[in-house]
């Protein structure tokens, strides 16, 4: 039985470019950089994004885009600021799926390696409550 999320790893072509995305858009803080002599199968960096351990590892990225994504929580009042930072980095913003009022607000964006990230302002409980009250 698991006790929660340990970490998320994404494979990227350019560790420095992804570092800029993690730090600028997600507010991540770098806590480890392997350099050329790491312990894993490729150079990597670790970040704390809130209390989530995000690892980026150098390698061949995804060949196509899907709706598979990782969502990070964001305060609704910061959605506009986040959009501006995403646009400043030249990242593609994907239109969100249709939503019902009360399930939170989201902004979706792709990194340079076809990973989809979401910044979401709602909680699971808010979504469940909203869905339960749907006519």
C-alpha positions, 0 to 999 in steps of 0.5 A, a space after each residue: 500500500 502506498 502512502 502518497 506521492 514520492 516524486 515526478 520525473 520528466 525527461 527533457 532535452 535541455 536541463 537549463 531550459 527546463 530549470 527556467 520553466 520550473 523556477 519561473 512558472 512553477 516557483 520550484 527551488 532547485 535542491 540538487 544538480 548531478 552535473 556530469 557525474 550523477 548517480 542515475 542513468 543521465 544528468 538530472 536535477 531535483 526541485 521542490 515545487 511546494 512540497 512536491 519533489 520534481 525531477 528532470 532528467 536529460 534524455 530523448 523527450 516525448 515524440 507527441 503531445 497527449 492530455 496526460 499531465 501533471 497539475 500543480 495547485 495555484 491560488 486563483 488570484 495568481 492565474 494571470 501572473 502565471 499566464 504572463 510568465 508562461 507567455 514570456 517564456 514562449 511556451 504554448 498555452 492549451 485551451 482548457 477543457 470545458 468546465 462547470 462553475 465551481 470546479 476551479 480555474 486552470 491554465 494548461 501549457 506545454 514545455 519544450 518536450 511535449 509535457 503538459 502541465 496544469 496550474 489549477 486553483 480548485 481542490 478535489 473536494 470542491 470538484 466533488 461537491 460541484 459534481 454532486 450538486 449538478 442537476 
